[in-house]
Amino acid sequence: MAAAATRAVRRLLIASRSLHAISSEGAAREAATSFVHPAAVVHPDAVVGQGVSIGPFCTVGASARIGDACQLHAGSHVMGDTELGERCVVLTGAILGSDIPGQTIIGENNVIGHHAVVGVKCQDLKYKSGDECFLQIGNNNEIREYCSIHRSSKSCDCTVIGDNNLIMGSCHIAHDCRIGNNNIFANNTLFAGHVVVEDCTHTAGAVVVHQFCHIGSFSFLGGGSVNRNDTKFRTKFAERNGKLSYQKLMYPIWWNLFACPLAKDVVEFANLEVGTAEISINFQVLLAISETSLRKHRSFFGLGMFHIVFLKEVAHSLTVKARVSR
């Protein structure tokens, strides 16, 4: 009797485990399944990843490819040969791509704001109907409401936007522009065709940049200014009452005065807090160390905007080799 009861209990345990495994697989399958609202129009040839949410009145074209975990809010559209990376969010009214030759590629973790238009035909008369045109956008960008970003004007060119950019409302990036990483463009910033913007630049509101201009890294363009010339590395440009002013940001002087104590404190941090022979210092760590150093050495330089931008520049490539005393 005891042996028979033991065997019955074992059979019950095995059956319960099997049922639990089946239910877990079903839940995982259900979580991976995409949701398409009945009022959405998704072409049967479109490629839709797992965990995608497509809201009402959205359209997805035949050549579109939607990555995993993307969200298409109500009334958004993905058209033409457009590739949307994983975990992107397309808000209401946004239009991605166009039914013209060429391709629009958007990376991962991007947010496309309300009624933004990204990857459509350029506004350049040298574009010939039927030519291929291209747009490539990197990862972790936030493109806010009513922005317009156009494809290239020729098949041999490409409009390119890098990573980690904040493009505020109503900005315009024209054909064949090349935008780097970690830039901030305030509202109504307008870039004409073929403009090159390097990394970590900042524009205030209503800035206009003439075609073929080159904006150097860590530059700042003042609000309402019209930039007709190249802006060099680490330059502040502003226009007030029709008068232009260029100011070379004083990072080299700042660095000469403050580099030695800051470097010493960074090495001490690496030795005492981390204890590794080699450590890459990110911006947050460098900022915390520099705040302590400013208080310790009583530096007369405050932690203003240019200080922070400079620390980002240093942290971008700074690797500290520390001797471990342990």
C-alpha positions in Angstrom: 0.0 0.0 0.0 2.7 2.4 0.9 4.7 1.7 -2.3 1.5 2.2 -4.4 0.8 5.5 -2.7 4.3 6.7 -3.3 4.1 5.9 -7.0 0.8 7.8 -7.2 2.3 10.8 -5.6 5.2 10.7 -8.0 2.9 10.5 -11.0 0.9 13.5 -9.7 4.1 15.5 -9.3 5.3 14.7 -12.8 1.9 15.6 -14.3 1.8 18.9 -12.4 5.3 19.8 -13.6 4.3 19.0 -17.2 1.3 21.2 -16.9 3.4 24.0 -15.4 5.9 23.8 -18.2 3.2 23.9 -20.9 1.5 26.9 -19.3 4.9 28.7 -19.0 5.6 28.1 -22.7 2.1 29.4 -23.6 2.7 32.5 -21.5 6.1 33.1 -23.2 4.5 32.6 -26.6 1.7 35.0 -25.8 4.2 37.6 -24.5 6.2 37.3 -27.7 3.2 37.7 -30.0 2.7 41.0 -31.6 -0.5 43.0 -31.2 -2.1 44.5 -34.3 -5.3 46.6 -33.8 -8.1 45.5 -36.1 -8.3 49.1 -37.5 -4.6 49.0 -38.5 -3.5 48.1 -42.1 -0.4 45.9 -42.2 0.6 44.6 -45.6 1.0 40.8 -45.5 4.6 41.1 -46.9 5.7 43.4 -44.1 8.1 41.9 -41.6 6.9 42.5 -38.0 9.1 41.3 -35.1 8.0 39.8 -31.7 6.3 41.9 -29.1 5.3 44.7 -31.5 2.3 46.8 -30.7 0.5 48.5 -33.7 -2.3 50.8 -32.8 -5.5 51.8 -34.6 -5.3 53.5 -38.0 -1.6 52.7 -38.5 -0.3 51.6 -41.9 2.7 49.4 -42.5 3.9 49.0 -46.1 4.9 45.9 -48.0 8.7 46.6 -47.7 8.7 47.7 -44.1 10.6 45.8 -41.4 9.6 46.5 -37.8 12.0 45.3 -35.1 11.1 43.5 -31.8 9.2 45.4 -29.1 8.5 48.4 -31.2 5.4 50.5 -30.5 3.4 52.2 -33.3 0.9 54.6 -31.7 -2.4 55.4 -33.3 -2.3 57.0 -36.7 1.4 56.5 -37.4 2.7 55.2 -40.7 5.8 53.2 -41.9 6.1 53.3 -45.7 8.4 52.2 -48.4 11.7 50.3 -47.8 12.0 51.3 -44.2 13.8 49.4 -41.4 12.8 50.2 -37.8 15.2 48.8 -35.1 14.2 47.2 -31.9 12.4 49.0 -29.1 11.5 52.1 -31.1 8.5 54.2 -30.3 6.6 56.0 -33.1 4.1 58.4 -31.7 0.7 59.5 -33.2 0.8 61.0 -36.7 4.5 60.3 -37.4 5.4 59.2 -40.9 8.5 57.1 -41.6 9.8 56.4 -45.1 8.3 57.0 -48.5 7.3 54.9 -51.5 10.2 56.1 -53.6 13.4 54.3 -54.5 16.0 54.1 -51.8 15.9 53.2 -48.1 15.4 54.5 -44.6 17.2 52.8 -41.8 16.4 53.7 -38.2 18.4 52.1 -35.4 17.3 50.9 -31.9 15.7 52.7 -29.0 14.7 55.7 -31.0 11.6 57.9 -30.2 9.9 59.5 -33.2 7.6 62.3 -32.0 4.1 63.3 -32.9 3.6 64.2 -36.6 7.3 64.0 -37.3 8.2 63.3 -41.0 11.3 61.1 -41.3 12.8 59.7 -44.5 10.8 61.4 -47.2 11.9 62.9 -50.5 14.2 65.9 -50.2 13.3 69.4 -51.2 16.1 69.8 -53.7 15.5 70.5 -57.4 18.5 68.4 -58.4 16.8 65.3 -57.2 15.5 63.4 -60.2 12.4 61.2 -60.0 13.3 57.6 -59.8 16.8 58.1 -58.2 17.6 56.2 -55.1 18.0 58.2 -51.9 18.9 57.2 -48.4 18.6 58.1 -44.8 20.4 56.3 -41.9 19.7 57.1 -38.2 21.6 55.5 -35.3 20.5 54.5 -31.8 19.0 56.2 -28.8 17.8 59.4 -30.6 14.8 61.4 -29.5 13.2 63.2 -32.5 10.4 65.4 -31.2 7.1 66.6 -32.6 6.9 68.1 -36.1 10.5 67.5 -37.0 11.4 66.8 -40.7 14.4 64.8 -41.8 14.9 64.2 -45.5 16.7 61.6 -47.5 19.7 62.3 -49.7 19.4 64.1 -53.0 21.5 61.6 -55.0 22.1 57.9 -54.9 25.8 58.4 -54.1 25.0 60.4 -50.9 23.2 59.6 -47.7 21.7 61.7 -44.9 23.2 60.4 -41.7 22.3 61.0 -38.0 24.4 59.4 -35.3 23.6 58.2 -31.8 22.2 59.9 -28.6 20.9 63.1 -30.2 18.1 65.2 -28.9 16.3 66.9 -31.8 13.6 69.2 -30.4 10.3 70.2 -31.9 10.0 71.6 -35.4 13.6 71.1 -36.3 14.6 70.5 -39.9 17.5 68.4 -41.2 17.7 68.6 -45.0 19.2 66.3 -47.6 22.7 65.0 -47.3 23.4 66.3 -43.8 25.7 64.4 -41.6 25.0 64.7 -37.9 27.3 63.2 -35.3 26.6 62.0 -31.7 25.4 63.5 -28.5 24.1 66.7 -30.0 21.2 68.9 -28.7 19.2 70.9 -31.2 16.7 73.3 -29.7 13.3 74.0 -31.2 13.2 75.4 -34.8 16.8 74.7 -35.6 17.1 74.5 -39.4 20.0 72.8 -41.2 20.1 73.3 -44.9 21.5 70.7 -47.3 25.0 69.1 -47.0 25.6 70.5 -43.5 28.1 68.6 -41.3 27.7 68.7 -37.6 30.2 66.9 -35.4 29.7 65.6 -31.9 28.5 67.3 -28.7 27.3 70.5 -30.2 24.4 72.6 -28.9 22.1 75.0 -30.7 19.7 77.4 -29.0 16.2 78.0 -30.5 15.6 79.3 -34.1 19.1 78.7 -35.4 19.6 78.7 -39.1 22.7 77.0 -40.7 23.5 77.7 -44.4 24.1 74.8 -46.8 27.6 73.2 -46.9 28.6 74.6 -43.5 30.6 72.6 -41.0 29.9 72.8 -37.3 32.8 71.6 -35.1 32.5 69.5 -32.0 31.6 71.2 -28.7 30.4 74.3 -30.5 27.5 76.4 -29.3 25.2 78.4 -31.6 23.2 81.2 -30.0 19.5 81.6 -30.3 18.2 83.2 -33.5 21.6 83.3 -35.2 22.1 82.7 -38.9 25.3 80.7 -39.5 26.7 81.3 -43.0 30.3 80.1 -42.3 32.0 77.1 -40.7 32.1 77.1 -36.9 35.4 75.7 -35.6 36.0 73.2 -32.8 34.9 74.6 -29.4 33.5 77.9 -30.6 30.5 79.9 -29.4 28.7 81.7 -32.2 26.0 84.3 -31.7 24.2 87.0 -33.7 22.7 90.0 -31.9 21.2 93.0 -33.6 22.9 92.1 -36.9 26.3 91.8 -35.3 28.2 88.5 -35.3 30.4 87.3 -32.5 32.7 84.4 -32.3 34.2 83.3 -29.0 36.8 80.6 -28.6 35.8 78.5 -25.5 38.6 78.6 -23.0 38.9 74.9 -22.3 42.7 74.8 -22.9 43.4 77.5 -20.2 40.9 75.8 -17.9 42.6 72.4 -18.5 46.1 73.8 -17.9 45.1 75.2 -14.5 43.0 72.3 -13.3 44.3 69.2 -15.1 47.0 68.2 -12.6 44.9 68.1 -9.4 42.0 66.5 -11.3 44.1 63.8 -12.7 45.6 63.1 -9.3 42.2 62.8 -7.7 41.0 60.5 -10.6 44.0 58.2 -10.0 43.3 58.2 -6.2 39.7 57.3 -6.9 40.7 54.4 -9.2 43.1 53.1 -6.5 40.9 53.4 -3.4 37.4 52.9 -4.7 37.7 50.6 -7.7 41.1 48.8 -7.2 41.6 47.9 -10.8 44.7 48.4 -12.9 42.8 50.1 -15.7 39.5 51.9 -15.5 37.5 53.8 -18.0 36.0 56.9 -16.3 32.5 57.9 -17.5 31.0 61.3 -17.3 29.1 60.9 -14.0 32.2 59.6 -12.2 34.4 62.3 -13.6 31.8 65.0 -12.7 31.7 63.8 -9.1 35.4 63.7 -8.8 35.8 67.2 -10.3 33.2 68.6 -7.8 35.3 67.3 -5.0 38.5 68.6 -6.5 37.0 72.0 -7.0 36.1 72.2 -3.3 39.5 70.8 -2.3 41.6 73.1 -4.4 39.3 76.1 -4.1 39.3 76.6 -7.8 37.5 79.8 -9.0 36.0 77.9 -11.9 32.3 77.0 -11.4 30.5 74.0 -12.7 28.8 75.9 -15.5 27.6 74.5 -18.9 31.0 74.8 -20.5 32.7 73.0 -17.6 30.2 70.1 -18.0 30.6 70.0 -21.7 34.4 69.9 -21.3 34.1 67.1 -18.8 32.1 65.1 -21.3 34.8 65.6 -23.8 37.4 64.3 -21.3 35.3 61.4 -20.2 34.6 60.4 -23.8 38.1 58.9 -24.1 39.8 59.0 -20.7 41.2 55.8 -19.4 43.1 55.9 -16.1 45.9 53.4 -15.5 46.2 53.3 -11.7 48.7 51.4 -9.5 46.9 49.2 -7.2 48.2 49.3 -3.6 46.3 46.4 -2.3 
